[in-house]
Amino acid sequence: MQTRIRKRVMSSRKYNPMWKGFIEGFVTNFLKKNYWRVESYMTYEDAMQEAQVTFYRLKNKYGNLDHPSHFMALYRTAWTNDFNDYAVLATKHRNEVSSEMSEEAKDKQVIGELANDGELSVMIEQAPSDIKLVLQLLLTAPVEVLDMFSSVWKKRGKYRDFGNEHLCEILGLEGKTDIVNKINKYFT
């Protein structure tokens, strides 16, 4: 019995991949979900350009395929692998930057540092009760209530609203208490 060997016949219309359309849409959707992984390492535009570089590399290597789905499967695999490599580089970059920052932070630890509110939060938690009262009044009271306190104080002929005497009266503290000075000393 004789077997016939068939030649694979390529279709007369070969698929020419184009960036605009399905592939660009795929990359856009992919980056919406995964850009956070490389955000510290590259900008969004750089990630799109890297996706285009992967596309053109694959197009030059596998440009004459039969079906768009075949090229898309190749591209999806290649781009996912490239993106994972960028994510690994981003992790290494974050680790290097954080280790450099921690070495610098050992030299100087300042309470007024803008990047760290932790020490301030602890100080507020551990503050004496009268300081907590003042902070709670100024931080949580509605603006309308504070305006009312101020206007009543000024109607009585007093000018320094929310000074020591005014705060002591609002909070019911003794008039001899120097609460403003106490707050300044506590936080310096």
Residue, then its C-alpha position, 0 to 999 in steps of 0.5 A: m500500500q502506498t502512502r501519499i505525502r501531502k505538502r502543506v499548502m500556505s494560503s494565498r493570502k498571508y497575514n500581515p500583522m499590524w500594531k493598530g487594532f487588536i494588538e494595541g488593544f490587547v497591550t492597553n488592556f494588559l497594562k491596565k491590569n499589570y502596569w502597577r508591577v513596573e510602575s516604579y521602573m518605567t513610565y506607561e509610555d515606555a511600557m507601550q514602546e517596549a510592547q511595540v518593540t516586541f511586536y516589531r521583533l516578532k513581525n520581522k521573525y514571523g511576519n508571514l503566518d496564515h492566521p491572525s490568531h497564530f500571530m496573536a498567540l505568539y505575541r501574547t506569549a512573547w509580550t507576557n514573558d518580556f513584561n515579566d522580565y521588566a517586573v523582575l527588574a522593577t523589583k530589583h530596582r525598588n530593592e536597591v533604592s530602598s536599601e540606599m534610602s535606609e542607609e541614608a535614613k540611619d544618619k538622620q531621623v527627623i520628626g518633621e520629615l515629610a515622608n514619615d508620619g509614624e512618629l507624629s502619630v505615636m506622639i499624638e497617641q501618647a500626648p497628655s490629655d489636655i493636649k489631646l483635647v486641643l488637638q481633637l478640637l482643632l482637627t475634628a471640630p467642624v469649621e462652622v463651630l470654630d467660626m462661631f467660637s471665633s466670632v463670639w470671642k471677638k464680639r466680647g472685645k477680645y482679639r487673639d482668638f484661639g490663643n491660650e486664654h480662648l482655648c482654655e475657656i472653650l475646653g473648660l481648663e483653668g485660666k492659669t494653664d499655659i496650654v499653647n506653650k505646653i503644646n509647643k514644648y511637647f512637639t519640639 
